[in-house]
Amino acid sequence: MPFQYRIFEPRRGLREIDQRAWRCLERCRKRQKLDSIPLPVPVENWIEGPLGIRFGFTDLSHLGKDVLGAAYVRANEIMIDPKSLSNEARCRFTCAHELGHMVLHAKVAEEFRDMFDYSYEERNQYEREANQFAASFLMPLPLVEVEFLAICRELGLDPAKLAADLMFESPESEQLWRTDVLPAFTKRFEVSATAAVIRFRSIQPRISTRRPVLPRAFVERFLEGVDARQQEFRFHRHA
């Protein structure tokens, strides 16, 4: 069942991917007989468990030296290279990305191989869609809203006002993103800065706008210095 948006909604053209990720999560939750979706989303366990996809870690160097993950549609199998384990957030995103190919692109190709580097603005359509699916799966919108409301309570701010303020390119907005919003989300959902950027570029406040909640001008500043091969960058909240 589609959820009801309260504060945020997917941007135009991205709602279908968002809802397919949500339906996938709900299928897992129901099969696990859970009352709610746990955080962080147990992507590896759910791929192999309630989703019934063969999953494992194996050397993928024969597919290319920089290949991190592979999705084999006909074989119903996802394989991840062990070198991805050096960074948990990167590994989780890779798993969710391969799952995105299985869910979205079963009629496109029988096999997908994915390299170390990924971008919030991937040029290839299918890789971009798999990135969007991964961000939606790891950061489901209803739980994004719950976390956002918790931040608002902590800061003593009105949710609608904060959602609107975050869209604008101002020093105050950038400071809120850096010290409060992104640190909380990368920690709570166990995702990298790039994954969080992909997510916040894919949603918008539920007001009369098509602008994403995260201004484009902030993206390069927030991701400056991120090593795409390791994805070890994190935002840190001030003590």
C-alpha positions in Angstrom: 0.0 0.0 0.0 1.5 3.4 -0.9 2.2 5.5 2.1 0.9 9.0 2.6 3.4 11.8 2.3 3.4 14.4 5.1 6.5 16.6 4.9 8.4 15.4 1.8 7.5 13.6 -1.4 9.6 12.2 -4.3 10.5 14.6 -7.0 8.7 14.5 -10.3 9.7 11.4 -12.3 11.1 9.5 -9.2 7.9 8.5 -7.4 7.7 5.1 -9.1 11.2 4.1 -8.0 10.5 5.4 -4.5 7.3 3.4 -4.3 8.8 0.2 -5.7 11.6 0.4 -3.0 8.9 0.9 -0.4 6.8 -2.1 -1.6 10.0 -4.2 -1.5 10.6 -3.0 2.1 7.0 -3.7 3.1 7.2 -7.2 1.6 10.3 -7.9 3.7 8.7 -6.5 6.9 5.5 -8.6 6.5 7.4 -11.8 5.8 9.6 -11.2 8.8 6.4 -10.5 10.8 7.7 -7.1 12.0 5.5 -4.2 13.2 7.9 -1.7 11.6 11.0 -1.4 9.4 14.1 -1.6 11.5 17.0 0.9 11.2 19.4 0.6 9.8 17.6 -1.4 7.1 19.2 -5.0 7.2 19.7 -5.0 3.4 22.0 -8.0 3.3 19.8 -10.2 5.4 16.7 -9.2 3.6 18.1 -9.9 0.2 18.9 -13.4 1.1 16.0 -14.0 3.5 12.5 -12.6 2.7 13.4 -11.6 -0.8 14.7 -15.1 -1.6 17.7 -13.9 -3.7 20.9 -15.9 -3.5 23.5 -13.7 -1.9 27.1 -13.9 -1.0 30.6 -12.4 -1.0 33.1 -13.6 -3.5 36.1 -12.4 -5.5 34.8 -10.5 -8.5 38.1 -9.5 -10.0 37.5 -11.8 -13.0 34.8 -9.3 -14.0 37.2 -6.3 -13.7 39.6 -5.1 -11.1 37.2 -2.4 -9.9 34.0 -4.4 -9.8 32.4 -4.3 -6.4 29.1 -6.0 -7.0 27.2 -8.0 -9.6 23.5 -8.8 -10.1 22.7 -12.0 -12.1 19.0 -11.7 -13.0 18.3 -15.1 -14.5 20.2 -16.9 -11.8 18.5 -14.8 -9.1 21.8 -14.0 -7.5 23.7 -11.0 -6.1 27.4 -11.3 -5.4 29.5 -8.6 -3.6 33.3 -8.5 -3.6 34.8 -8.8 -0.1 36.9 -5.7 -0.6 33.6 -3.7 -0.1 33.6 -4.9 3.5 36.4 -2.3 4.3 33.6 0.3 4.4 30.2 -0.7 5.8 28.3 2.2 4.3 29.7 1.6 0.9 29.0 -2.2 1.2 25.4 -1.5 2.2 24.8 0.8 -0.7 26.4 -1.7 -3.1 24.0 -4.4 -1.9 21.0 -2.1 -2.3 22.2 -0.9 -5.7 22.4 -4.5 -7.0 18.9 -5.2 -5.5 17.7 -2.2 -7.5 18.9 -3.8 -10.7 17.1 -7.0 -9.8 13.8 -5.2 -9.0 13.9 -2.5 -11.8 15.8 -3.9 -14.7 15.0 -7.6 -15.0 13.9 -7.1 -18.6 16.9 -4.9 -19.5 19.8 -7.3 -19.1 20.7 -10.6 -17.5 23.8 -9.3 -15.7 24.9 -6.1 -14.2 28.4 -5.3 -12.9 29.1 -2.2 -10.8 32.4 -0.5 -10.2 33.9 1.3 -7.2 32.9 4.8 -8.1 29.3 6.0 -8.0 27.9 9.5 -8.4 24.9 11.3 -7.2 24.5 12.3 -10.8 25.2 9.0 -12.6 24.9 9.5 -16.4 23.9 6.0 -17.3 20.1 5.7 -16.9 20.0 2.2 -15.3 22.9 3.0 -12.9 21.2 6.2 -11.9 17.9 4.4 -11.3 19.7 1.7 -9.3 21.3 4.5 -7.2 17.9 6.1 -6.6 16.4 2.7 -5.6 19.3 2.1 -3.2 18.9 5.5 -1.5 15.2 5.0 -1.3 15.6 1.4 0.1 18.2 2.4 2.8 16.4 5.7 3.6 12.7 5.0 3.2 10.7 8.3 3.1 8.4 7.5 6.1 11.4 6.9 8.2 13.2 10.0 6.8 10.2 12.0 8.0 10.4 10.4 11.5 14.1 11.3 11.8 13.4 14.8 10.4 10.7 15.4 13.0 13.1 14.3 15.7 15.7 16.8 14.5 13.0 19.5 14.6 12.1 18.7 18.2 15.8 18.8 19.2 16.3 22.2 17.6 12.9 23.5 18.6 12.0 24.3 15.0 8.7 24.0 13.0 9.0 21.1 10.5 7.4 22.9 7.6 9.5 26.0 8.1 12.7 24.0 8.5 11.9 22.0 5.3 11.4 25.2 3.4 14.5 26.9 4.9 16.7 24.0 3.9 16.0 24.5 0.2 17.5 28.0 0.1 21.2 28.7 -0.5 22.1 30.6 2.6 24.9 30.4 5.3 22.2 29.4 7.8 20.9 26.6 5.6 24.3 25.3 4.9 25.2 25.2 8.6 22.0 23.3 9.4 22.8 20.7 6.7 26.4 20.3 7.9 25.9 20.3 11.7 22.5 18.8 12.2 20.7 17.3 9.3 23.3 15.3 7.4 25.2 14.0 10.5 22.0 12.7 12.0 20.9 10.9 8.8 24.3 9.3 7.9 24.5 8.0 11.5 20.9 6.8 11.9 20.6 5.1 8.5 24.3 4.0 8.3 24.8 5.5 4.9 27.6 7.5 3.3 27.5 11.2 2.5 27.0 10.5 -1.2 24.0 8.2 -0.4 22.4 10.9 1.7 23.0 13.5 -1.0 21.4 11.2 -3.6 18.4 10.8 -1.2 17.9 14.5 -0.4 18.3 15.4 -4.1 15.5 13.0 -4.9 12.8 14.5 -2.6 11.2 17.8 -2.2 9.0 19.5 0.5 5.3 19.2 0.1 4.8 22.8 -0.9 4.3 24.4 -4.3 7.8 23.7 -5.7 9.7 21.2 -7.8 13.0 22.1 -6.1 14.8 19.3 -4.2 15.2 19.8 -0.5 19.0 19.9 -0.8 20.2 22.8 -3.0 22.5 21.8 -5.8 25.0 24.5 -4.8 25.8 22.6 -1.6 26.4 19.3 -3.2 30.0 19.8 -4.3 30.9 21.5 -1.0 29.5 18.6 1.1 31.2 15.9 -1.0 34.5 17.7 -1.4 37.3 15.4 -0.4 35.2 12.2 -0.6 37.2 9.3 -1.9 34.8 7.5 -4.2 36.8 4.3 -3.8 36.4 4.1 0.0 33.4 6.4 0.8 34.8 6.9 4.3 33.6 10.6 4.5 31.1 11.4 7.2 29.6 14.6 8.5 30.1 15.1 12.2 27.8 16.9 14.6 29.2 19.5 16.9 29.4 18.4 20.5 
